[in-house]
Amino acid sequence: MAHYRRVGDVPPKRHTRHRDGEGRLYYEELMGEEGFSADSSLLYHREIPSAIVDARPWDVPDVSTTPNHPLKPRHLRLHELFPEERWAGTDPVTGRRLVLGNGDVRISYAVSAADSPLYRNATGDEVVYVESGTATVETIFGTLRAEQGDYVVVPMSATHRWLPTGDRPLRTYAIEANGHIAPPKRYLSRFGQFLEHAPYCERDLHGPHEPLQADGTDVEVLVKHRTSGGVTGTRMVYARHPFDVVGWDGCLYPYTFNIRDFEPITGRVHQPPPVHQVFEGPGFVVCNFVPRKVDYHPLSIPVPYYHSNVDSDEVMFYCGGDYEARKGSGIGQGSVSVHPGGLAHGPQPGAYERSIGVEFFDELAVMVDTFRPLGLGEGGAACEDDGYAWTWSGRGPDR
């Protein structure tokens, strides 16, 4: 995220002596992407940030997947994964259940009311969409406030924890990259500024405003990381609390972006999905469909045309409004539809005709398109609606 921020107490020159009021040196840490060749920030710690006293295995939540075979469209009802009696004891990190995944991205869902442990994802960046509820997200860079509609973007290896707030459970849809997530390059100048045609800009991104100070010794942090065998975890115990940063500056930090601040791009005829894009990652893109005025050509058909996106699996998370193209299919709040590459897909029967003359769509959905096939996680397999694939024809297989 090439948008510079400076928070707290930093020296006038990088890599120089920086002391507290009693003359004690602070410890400078560079957190950077792609070695020393991409975005980074410099953080100033009261204590040595690499001082660990123990490391033990942590069994991460199940990240195994099964292939989408036989190949078919699928409908997953995420709200069935967390009955009410599970909310109080579930946290937004260890409580995640894997819905879909491949070697580039994992999509998980959680409904929670308990505080998460300190956590660091060393496999890649995370974008966590808040379907409902509120939370405070404490990070090594400072505090973020998260509410309904927020994308919470957490850089790879940034230590943080989720603290649900309010009297409603926190519903979160987590998109974890095997790499880094950023705004689409076509929205940015060659120096990293958002351009005039971008549907959002720097004013819509909200990072920490002040450092977060915490004390403590022998502090445990759950670290998800890569090995030669895949994804695993370690319980790492630090001699001092990692939230000891007195100041930082740079272009790498966590931030929130609310879906309500996305300005939709519309046209006289139906616009293709890339106009809805909000982020990109290695091997996938993230789009959002928001309430908007729709096609205004006198002969337009506002719902999407049928399409075969031959290079992509399309995953749509329905999180608000009334999704016009899916009426009659059982899709509702909390649903996920999976339309795999290799199959044509589009509106449900009758939606094409009903949309003629419609001027406004009141819909809210988060879409992930991947360029490698997705497999079903244990959470996705546990909440599948087996009848969805046959809703276009009106009849299923005769077995």
N, C-alpha and C positions, 0 to 999 in steps of 0.2 A: 504494500500500500504506500505508494510514493507521495505521501502527504505529510509533511514534517510537523511534529509536535514536540513541545518541550514542557515537562512537568516537574515541579519540585526544584531541588537544589543541584545544579550541575555547574562544573567549572567553565570558565570562558574559553578554554582550549582543551580539546580532547587529548586523552592519553597523557595528561599532566597531573601533578599532585593536587589532590582534593582532600581537604581536612575538615573535621568538625570543629566546634567552638573550643575544644580542649586540645586541639592540635593532632588528633588521632586521624590517620589516613582512612579514607573510604576505599573500597575495593571496586575497581571498574570491571564490568563484564560486557563484552560484545555479544549480543544475540543477533545472528545474521543468517540469511538464507544463501544456499548455493556457495558454501565456503565463505569467501570474503568478496563475492562478485555480485551480490544482489542486495535487496533491502535489508536494513539492520537498524538496531538501536543500541545505545550505550546506557547501561544501568549502573548506578552507584550504590553499593551495599555497605552496610555497617560492619558486616562480618564476611568471612571468606565464603563465597557462594558454592564452592566445590567440596566443602568439608562434610563428608558422610561418615557415619559410624556403623552402619549395618546395611545389608542388602539381602533380601529374601525373595523367593518366588511369589508372584501374585497370579492367581488363576483369573484371567480376564473373562468377562462374559463370553459365551459361546459365539465365535465368529465363523464357524463352518457354514457352508452353503451346499445346497443340492441343485443340480441343473434344472432349468425350465424345460422339462422333457416328460411327455411329449409337448412340443412347442404349442403354446396357446396363450391368449390374453388371460389375465388373472385379476381378480378383485379381492383385496385384503381389507378386512374391517379392523382397524387398529384399536378402536375403542373397546373391543372384546378382550384385548390382551391384559387389561388391568381392571379387574373387578374392584369395587369400592373398598373392600376389606384389605386390599394390598397397598393402598396409597400411603398410609401413615408411616409404614416401615420402609418405603422405597425411596431411594435418592436418585437424582437426575443423571448420575454417572454410572455407578455399579448396577443400577436398576434398568439400564437400557436393554432392550431385546432387539436382536438383529432382524430386520425385515427383509432386506435385499443387499447383495454385495457382489463385488468382483475384485480383481487385483488393483483397481484404481480407486474405488469408493465403497464405503459401507454406509447404509442407511438404517438407523435404529429409531426406536420410539420408547418413551418412558412417560409414566404418570406418577408423580412423586409429591411427597410432602416433607421428607426428611432432608437434612443437610447432607451434601456430598462430602466425602473426604477430600483432602488436597490431592490434586490430580494433574498429570502432565501427559499429553499425547505426543510421543516422540515419533509417531508414524506419519504425521501430517497435520495440516490445518483442519479445524472444525468450523462448520457453520451450523449453528443450532437455531432452528426456527421455533419460536414460542407460539404454540397454537392457542393456549389460554393460560391464565394465571400470571403471577409476577414473581420475580426473584431478584436478589442481589447476587452479582457475580464478582467475587473477590479475586483479584489477579495480582501477579507480581508487579504489574504496572500501575495498579490502583483499582478502584471499584467502578463497576458498570451497573446500571439499573436496567432490568429487562422486563418487558411487559408484552401483552398480547400483540402479535404482529411483528415483533422484533426478530431480525436475524442477528444472532450474537456470533461474531467472527473472532475466533481465538487462534492465534498463530501457533504453529508447531513448537512444542516444548515450552510453552508458557505455563507455568504453574498457576493453578486457579482452583476455585471451588464454587459450587452452586448452593445458595441458601434460599429456598423457597420462602415467600412471604405471603401475607394475606390469608384468607380463610378458604380459598379454593385450591384444589390440587394444581400443580404445575404440569402442563402437557407440553412435551418437547419432542421435536423431530430433528434428529441429529444426522448431519451429512459429514462424514469423516473422509478426508482425502488421503491418498497415499502420495503426498506431496503438498503443493501450495495452491491456495484459492485466492483469486483476485478479481477485480472488475474486468470485463472484457477489454481487450487491447484496443478495439475499434472505438471505444468511448474515450480514450486517453490521447493526449498529445504525445509527441516523442519524448517529452520531459516528464510525463506522468500526470498532467493536469486534466481534469474532466473537460471534455469539449462541449460545445453548445448543443449538439444533437443528443447528448447522453440523457437518459431518462432520470438520472439523479446526479448529485454533485457533492463536493466536499462538505457543504453545509448540512447535508443529510446524514453525515457520519459522526457518531458521538463516541469519543474515546474518554479515558479517565482524565479527571481534572486535577487530582492531587495524589501524592503517594499514599500507600497503605502501609502503616507500620504495625507490626505484631512482634511480640516477644515469645520466647519459648526455646526449650532445648529438646533434643532427641525427637524431632518432629518427623512423622511419617508422611511420605508422598507416594501415591500410587502412580507408577510410570508404565504406560503402554508403549511398547517399542517393537522393533523388527529384529528378527534373528534369521539365520539361514533357513530355518524351517517355517517361517511365517511370522504371525503376530503373537506376542506373548506379553507378560507383565512382570514387574519387579516392585516389591515394597522397599523403597529406599528411605533410610532414616538419616536425617540431616542433623548435624550438631547444633545448628541454630535455625530458627524459623526463616523460611525463604522470603517472607514478606518483611524484609528489612531494607527495602530500597528507599533512599532519601530523595532521589531524582533520576530522571532519564530524559533522553531526547533521541529522535530519529524518525524513521519511516516504517517501523515494524512495531505493532502494538494491537491489542484487542479493541474492538469497537462494536457498536450496534448500528443497525440500519433498519428502520421500520418500513414494512411493506406499504404502508399508507403514503409514504413519501416517494414512491415510484410513480413517475408520470407516464401513463400509457401512450404508446405511439399508435395512432389509428389512421385509416385511409378510406378512400371511396369504396375499395373492394377489400376482401379479407387479407389481412397481413400475416405473413408466415411467423412461426414461433420464435425465430431469432429476435424479433422486435421486443419480446418479453424477457430477454435475457438480463440477469442481474449479476451473476458471477460465472467464472470459468475455473476449472481445475484440470489436472492431468487426466485425459480420457473421459471427461464429462463436462456438462454445463448445467447451470441452475437458472431457471426462469420463474417468473411469477405472473399469474393472470389476475388482474385486479379489476374492480368495477370501472367500467369505461363506456363511452359512446362507441357504437359499433358502425360497421360499413354503411356509407351513405350514398353509394351509387343507386340510382332508381331501380336497377335490376339486381341488386346485390343479394346474396344469401349469407347472412351474418355468421352462422355456425361454420366450423372448419369443413373444408372439403375432405373427402376420403383421401388418405395418403399412405404411402409405403416409404417410410424413412429407412432405407435399406441398410444404413450403417449404424443404426441406433436402437437401443431399447429405451422406451419412453415410460417414465414413472410419474404419475400425477397424484399429488396429495391434496385432497379436497378439504379445505380448512375454513370455509365460510361462504355465505351467499347461496346462490342457486345456480348450479352449473348446467347451463341450457342444453349442451350437447349430450348429457348423460341421463336425462330424464327417462324413467322407465327401466333402468338397468339395476336398480338397488343401490346405486352410488349415493352416499350421503356424507354428512360431517364425519371426518375421521377416516374416510375411505381412501385407499390407494388403488389406482388402476395401473396395471403393467401391460404395456403393448409392445411386444418384442419385435426386433428387426426380423424381417422375413415375412411379416403378415401385414396386409392392409388394415387400417383401422380408421375410425371416424365416428360421426354422430350416431346415436341410437335411432332405430326406425321411427319416423315421424318428426324427429327434431329438425331435419333439413327443411321440411315444409313449414313447420311451425315458426321457424325463425324469420321467415320473409315478412318484412315490414317492421321488425323489432328494431328499436333505436338504441337500447341501452342494455348491457349485461351486468347484473349484480352478482359477480362471482369472485371467489378468492381461492386460488390454488397455487401450490408450489410444485414445479416440475423439475425433474432431473432427467436429462438425456445422457446416456452412456454410449461409448463407442466400442465397448466390448460387452458380450452377453452377461446378464445378471443372473445370479443364482438366488434361490430362496433361503433365507435364514430361518432359524427355528421359530422366531416370532411370526414371520410371514406365513410359514406353513401352518401355524397354529390358528390363524384367523382367516383362512381362505374361504371365499364363497364359491363353491364348486360349480354353480350354474352360470357364472358370468360369461364364459366363453360362447355360450349358445344364445345370448340375448339378441343378437342381430338376426338370427334365422328363426328364432321362436321355438326351436326344438333341439334337443340334445341327441347324443348318440343312442342308437338302438342296440342295446346290449342284452 
